[in-house]
Amino acid sequence: MGTDRLDEVLDATYDCLTRYGVRRTTMDDIATTMGVSRSAVYQYVRSKDDAFRQLAHRLHTQALERARQAAAAEDAPYAERVRGVLAAKLDLALQLAGDSPHTAELLDEKARLFGGICTAFTADLRRLLIGLFTEAGTVGGIEPGEAADIAIALAIGLESVGDGRLLLGPATDALLSGLLGAPVATR
């Protein structure tokens, strides 16, 4: 399977998603957007549902890679690393919410088509954060898993705020000051 052509199919699927939503998009819509026949699209995806699952997987995988890179930046202060993990989640949500009312469907953990992808993404972010909080140490009897859950809740809350991206830095710093028991060091 040609990766470039699959990317074209997924790009066309995203374009259709922004215009029609998951339910109203058809394989014909995807093919027309690509400028190919429907049978050509079937060479790369089994169905419309498969196209949407692969699209959701691609977007979440890209965001997870950004989160992993942020978490692995050992020369950066913990606050910056945690902020980078949370930014990967927030940026994905804000991008999808901003592109179209339909694209936010790809973030629905209860969705039949890609709920498992969303749930696995959040679990992977939680593991990254647990690792960071284990390294940094938390205070007041807060376990690293609890700290990770609090941090993820912060990111989820910022998803619904108009200037959530601007608030990520100060909100993360304030949260980490409490969780780590000291003012956070940033660059």
N, C-alpha and C positions, 0 to 999 in steps of 0.2 A: 504494500500500500504506500503510495507516494505521500510523504508528509506534507509537501507543499500543497498538493491537491486537497488533502484532508483539511489543512488549514483554510483553504479557500471555501470548502463546504461549511466549516464552522464559522467563518467570517460571514458567509451568506446567511447562515442560521441566525447569527446574532443580529444581523440587519433586519431579518424578518421578525425576529422577536421584538425589536424596538418598534416596529410598525404594527404588528398584529397580535403579539402575545403568543404564548405556547399553544393554547387551544385552537386559535384561528389560523396558525401557520400550517401550510401543507407542504408536502414534498415538491409539488409543482412550484410553489412560491420560492422555495430554496433554489430549485433548478433555474427558474426564470431570473432570479437575482444573480446567479452565477453565469447565466447565458449559456447553459448547457441543457441537455435533455434530462428528464427525471431518471432514466436508467443510468446515466453517467453519475448521478449523485449516489445511486445505490451501490456503486463500486466502492464507496468509502464509508457509508453508513447503512445499517440494516433497515432503519425506519426513521421517521420523524423523532420518535422518542429517543432512539439511539443518538441522533444528531444533538438533541438537547442535553442528554446525559454527557456526551463527550464534550460539548461546549462548557457545561458547568464544571466538569472535571478539569478542563484546560484552565479556566479562569481561577479556580481554587488552587490548582497546582502552582500557577504562576505567583499567586499571592503567598502561598506557603513557602515558596522558594525565597521570596523577599524576607519573610519572617525568619527563616532559617539563617539567612545571611546576616541579618541584624543580631540574632541571638549568638551567632558564632564570632562576632567581632570582639574578640577578647581584649583588644587594646582600647575599646570604648568603655566609658563608665556604664554601670548597671542601668542607670536611668535611661540612657540613650539606647541601650540594647532592648530593654523592656518596651520603650516607646516605639522602637522599630518593629517589634513583634505586633504591638497593638495597631500601629499605623498600617500594617499589611492588611489587617482585618477591616479597619475603618475605611481605608482607601478603596478596597473592593466594594464595600457596601455603598459608599458615596458615589463611586463610579456607576454602579448598576442602578442606583436610585436616581441618578442624575440623567442618565442616557434616555430613559423612557419610563413611564409608569409600569410597563410590562417587564422590564429587565430585572426588577427587584424580585421577580418570581424565582430567579436562580439562587436566591438566598434563603428560601423557605425550607427550614429543616423538616417540615411536615409534608412537603411535596412528595408525591409518589415517585416521580421521575428522578429527582436528584437530592432528596432529603438525606440519604445516606452519605452523599458527598459532602453536604454542608455539615452534618454531624461529625464526620471524620475530620474535616478541616478544623473545626472548633476543638476537637479532642487533640489534634496535633499541636495546635497553638497552645493549648493548656499544658501539654507535656514540655514544650519549649519554655514556657513561663515557670513551670515547676522547677526545671533545671536551673534557670536563672535565680529564682528565689532560694533554692537550695544552696547555690554558690554564695549568694550575697548574705544569706541568713535573715530571718525575719524575727520580729520581737513580739512580746506580749502573748505568747502561746499561740500565735497564728502559724499554722502549718503552711509549708510551701504550696500545697494543693489549694488551701483556702485563699492564700494570697493570689494565686493564679485565677481562681474563680472571681475574686473581687476585681482584678484587673480586666478580665474579659467582660464583666458586667459594666465596667466603666466604658469600654469601647462600644458595647452595645448601646449604652445610653447616649453616647456621643453621635451615634448613627442617626438619631432622630432630631438632632440640633442643627439648625441652619449653618452655623459656623463651627461645627464639631471638629473639623480639621485644625482650626486655629486654637481651639481649646485643648487639644490633645496634649501638647507640651506642658502647660501649667497644671492641667488636671492630673497627668501622670506624675509630675514632680510632687504635687501635694499628696497624692495617694502613696507614693513610694516613701516620702518622708515619714508617714505614719507606719507603713508596713516594715520599713527598714530601721526605724527608730532614730534617724538622723537626717539632717538636710541632705538632699541628693547632690552629687557632684555631676555637673554637666560640662561639656567642653565650652 
